[in-house]
Amino acid sequence: MSQTPAHAAAHQHCQSLQNALQRLRVQGLDQLAHWGHRLAAVLPAGGRLLAAGNGGSAAQAQHLTAELVGRYREERAAYSAIALHAETSSVTAIGNDYGFEHVFARQVAAHGRDGDVLLLLSTSGRSANLLSAAMTARAAGVEVWALTGPSPNALAEAADQALCIDADSAATVQEAHLVAVHLLCESFDAALAGKAPAASAGTAPAAVRTAGGKSPRPVVSALRRTP
C-alpha cells in the first residue's frame, strides 16, 4: 500500500527529530552537563532558577521548574524555581500597564538576585519579551542561559550561554528542548549526588570556562547540521 501524504509527513517529522537529537547527543551534552553542575552549586546555596518562554516554550520552562521544585526521579530536597509566565496576575497586570514586552523583565527585576540563573526558551530566539528579560537579568547579575532554535539569533547573543537546536520546524525544536530539559535535570541530580563523570565534574566546556562560571560575553553552542 502506497504511503499517504500524511504518512510521509509523519516519517519526515520523525526523521527531523532523530537528526536533531543526534546533533544534541554529539554536540550539546557538555553544555547541559555544565548547566546541571552550575545549578547544583546555585540552588542548594539558596539561589533560584527563573524560567520563561512563550507558547509551547512556556510549557517547557514550566516543566523544568516543576522538576526542580518537585523531583525528577529520585527523592531529594525541593529547590527554588519559578516559571515567570505562570504568574498570571503579574503577567496580565504588567502587560496591561507596561506592555507585553515587559512581562518577564519586570518579574526578573523583582525576583532575580546576583548569582541566580534565568533560563529563557524560544524556538525563534526573537521574542521581544525574552530579550528584555535577558538584558534586565544581566544588569542585575543574574546569569542568563538561552535554549533556542537555529543560530544565529538575538536571544542567543543576548545570553551569557546558549544552546541552539538546528531544526527546520518549531515543533522539532520544542521536542528537542524537552529532551534537553530532562538531560539538564539528570545532570543536576547527578551533580548533587556526586555521580557525575570526572570529565564534566564542576567545570564548563573549555569554550565557556570563566571565573565564577559566568562568561563576559555570549557563548553559543550551536548544534549545526554537517554539510
C-alpha positions as CSV (number, residue, x, y, z in Angstrom):
1,M,0.0,0.0,0.0
2,S,1.4,3.4,-1.0
3,Q,2.1,6.0,1.6
4,T,-0.4,8.8,2.1
5,P,0.9,12.4,2.3
6,A,0.1,12.4,6.0
7,H,2.2,9.2,6.5
8,A,5.1,10.6,4.5
9,A,5.0,13.8,6.5
10,A,5.0,11.8,9.8
11,H,8.1,9.9,8.6
12,Q,9.8,13.2,7.8
13,H,8.9,14.7,11.1
14,C,10.4,11.7,13.0
15,Q,13.5,11.8,10.8
16,S,13.9,15.5,11.5
17,L,13.6,14.9,15.3
18,Q,16.0,12.0,15.1
19,N,18.6,14.2,13.3
20,A,18.2,17.0,15.8
21,L,18.6,14.6,18.8
22,Q,21.7,13.1,17.2
23,R,23.2,16.6,17.0
24,L,22.2,17.2,20.6
25,R,23.8,14.0,21.7
26,V,27.1,14.7,19.9
27,Q,27.4,18.4,20.4
28,G,25.2,19.5,23.3
29,L,25.8,17.2,26.2
30,D,28.8,19.0,27.7
31,Q,26.8,22.3,27.8
32,L,23.9,20.6,29.5
33,A,26.3,18.9,32.0
34,H,27.8,22.3,32.8
35,W,24.4,23.8,33.3
36,G,23.4,21.0,35.6
37,H,26.6,21.4,37.7
38,R,26.1,25.1,37.9
39,L,22.5,24.7,39.2
40,A,23.8,22.2,41.7
41,A,26.0,25.0,43.1
42,V,23.4,27.7,42.9
43,L,20.2,26.2,44.2
44,P,21.4,24.4,47.3
45,A,23.2,27.6,48.4
46,G,19.8,29.5,48.4
47,G,19.8,30.8,44.8
48,R,17.0,30.3,42.4
49,L,16.2,29.5,38.8
50,L,13.9,31.8,36.9
51,A,12.5,30.4,33.7
52,A,10.2,31.8,30.9
53,G,9.0,31.2,27.4
54,N,6.1,31.9,25.1
55,G,3.5,29.3,24.0
56,G,5.0,25.8,23.8
57,S,8.2,27.1,25.2
58,A,6.4,28.3,28.3
59,A,5.2,24.8,28.8
60,Q,8.8,23.5,28.5
61,A,10.0,26.1,31.0
62,Q,7.3,25.2,33.5
63,H,8.1,21.6,33.1
64,L,11.7,22.3,34.2
65,T,10.7,24.3,37.2
66,A,8.2,21.6,38.3
67,E,11.0,19.0,38.2
68,L,13.2,21.2,40.4
69,V,10.5,22.2,43.0
70,G,9.2,18.6,43.0
71,R,11.6,15.9,41.8
72,Y,12.8,14.4,38.6
73,R,13.4,10.8,39.5
74,E,14.9,10.2,42.9
75,E,13.7,11.8,46.2
76,R,15.7,15.0,47.1
77,A,15.2,18.4,48.6
78,A,12.9,21.0,47.0
79,Y,14.7,23.8,45.2
80,S,13.6,27.3,44.3
81,A,12.5,27.6,40.6
82,I,9.9,30.0,39.3
83,A,8.2,29.9,35.9
84,L,7.6,33.6,35.2
85,H,4.9,33.1,32.6
86,A,2.8,31.1,35.1
87,E,2.4,34.1,37.3
88,T,-0.9,35.0,35.6
89,S,-1.9,38.0,37.6
90,S,1.6,39.5,37.3
91,V,1.8,38.8,33.6
92,T,-1.6,40.4,32.9
93,A,-1.1,43.3,35.1
94,I,2.4,44.1,33.7
95,G,1.2,43.5,30.2
96,N,-1.7,45.9,30.7
97,D,0.3,48.6,32.5
98,Y,3.7,48.4,30.8
99,G,3.2,46.3,27.6
100,F,3.8,42.7,26.8
101,E,7.5,43.3,26.1
102,H,8.0,43.8,29.8
103,V,6.0,40.9,31.3
104,F,9.2,38.9,32.2
105,A,11.7,41.7,32.6
106,R,9.6,43.3,35.4
107,Q,9.5,40.0,37.2
108,V,13.2,39.4,36.8
109,A,13.8,42.8,38.4
110,A,11.5,41.8,41.3
111,H,12.8,38.2,41.9
112,G,16.3,38.0,40.4
113,R,19.3,38.3,42.7
114,D,23.0,38.4,41.9
115,G,24.1,34.8,41.3
116,D,20.7,33.5,40.3
117,V,20.1,31.9,36.9
118,L,17.5,32.8,34.3
119,L,16.7,30.2,31.6
120,L,14.9,31.5,28.5
121,L,13.4,29.2,26.0
122,S,12.5,30.2,22.4
123,T,12.2,28.4,19.1
124,S,12.8,31.6,17.2
125,G,15.2,33.5,19.5
126,R,13.5,36.7,18.6
127,S,10.8,37.3,21.2
128,A,11.0,40.8,22.5
129,N,9.8,39.9,26.0
130,L,12.6,37.4,26.4
131,L,15.2,39.7,25.0
132,S,14.1,42.4,27.5
133,A,14.2,39.9,30.3
134,A,17.8,38.9,29.3
135,M,19.0,42.4,29.4
136,T,17.4,43.1,32.8
137,A,18.8,39.9,34.2
138,R,22.4,40.6,33.1
139,A,22.3,44.1,34.5
140,A,21.2,42.6,37.9
141,G,24.0,40.0,38.0
142,V,21.7,37.1,37.1
143,E,23.3,34.6,34.8
144,V,21.3,34.1,31.6
145,W,21.0,30.9,29.6
146,A,19.1,30.5,26.4
147,L,17.7,27.4,24.8
148,T,16.7,28.3,21.3
149,G,16.2,27.2,17.7
150,P,18.8,27.7,15.0
151,S,21.6,30.2,15.4
152,P,22.4,33.0,14.9
153,N,19.6,34.6,16.8
154,A,19.2,37.7,19.0
155,L,18.4,35.8,22.2
156,A,21.5,33.6,22.0
157,E,23.6,36.7,21.5
158,A,21.9,38.4,24.5
159,A,22.5,35.5,26.9
160,D,25.6,34.5,28.8
161,Q,25.4,31.0,27.4
162,A,23.1,29.4,24.8
163,L,22.3,26.0,23.4
164,C,20.8,26.3,19.9
165,I,18.9,23.5,18.2
166,D,19.3,23.4,14.4
167,A,16.0,22.1,13.0
168,D,13.6,23.2,10.3
169,S,10.4,23.4,12.3
170,A,9.4,24.9,15.6
171,A,7.8,21.6,16.6
172,T,11.1,19.7,16.2
173,V,12.9,22.4,18.2
174,Q,10.4,22.1,21.0
175,E,10.6,18.3,21.1
176,A,14.4,18.5,21.3
177,H,14.1,21.2,24.0
178,L,12.1,18.7,26.1
179,V,14.9,16.2,25.9
180,A,17.4,18.9,26.8
181,V,15.3,19.8,29.9
182,H,15.3,16.2,31.0
183,L,19.1,15.9,30.4
184,L,19.6,19.1,32.4
185,C,17.6,17.6,35.3
186,E,19.6,14.3,35.1
187,S,22.9,16.3,35.2
188,F,21.6,18.4,38.1
189,D,20.6,15.3,40.1
190,A,23.9,13.6,39.3
191,A,25.9,16.6,40.4
192,L,24.0,16.7,43.7
193,A,24.6,13.0,44.3
194,G,28.3,13.2,43.2
195,K,27.7,10.8,40.4
196,A,28.8,12.9,37.5
197,P,31.7,11.7,35.2
198,A,35.0,13.2,36.2
199,A,35.5,14.8,32.8
200,S,32.4,17.0,33.4
201,A,32.6,17.5,37.2
202,G,32.1,21.1,38.2
203,T,33.7,22.6,35.0
204,A,32.3,24.3,32.0
205,P,33.2,23.2,28.5
206,A,36.5,24.7,27.5
207,A,34.8,27.4,25.4
208,V,32.7,28.7,28.3
209,R,35.1,28.2,31.3
210,T,35.5,31.6,33.1
211,A,35.9,32.9,36.6
212,G,32.8,32.4,38.7
213,G,31.1,30.3,36.0
214,K,30.0,33.3,34.0
215,S,31.0,34.5,30.6
216,P,31.9,38.1,29.9
217,R,30.2,37.8,26.5
218,P,27.7,35.4,25.0
219,V,28.8,31.8,24.4
220,V,26.7,29.9,21.9
221,S,26.7,26.1,21.5
222,A,25.0,25.7,18.1
223,L,24.1,22.2,17.2
224,R,24.7,22.5,13.5
225,R,24.0,20.1,10.6
226,T,27.0,18.8,8.8
227,P,27.2,19.7,5.1
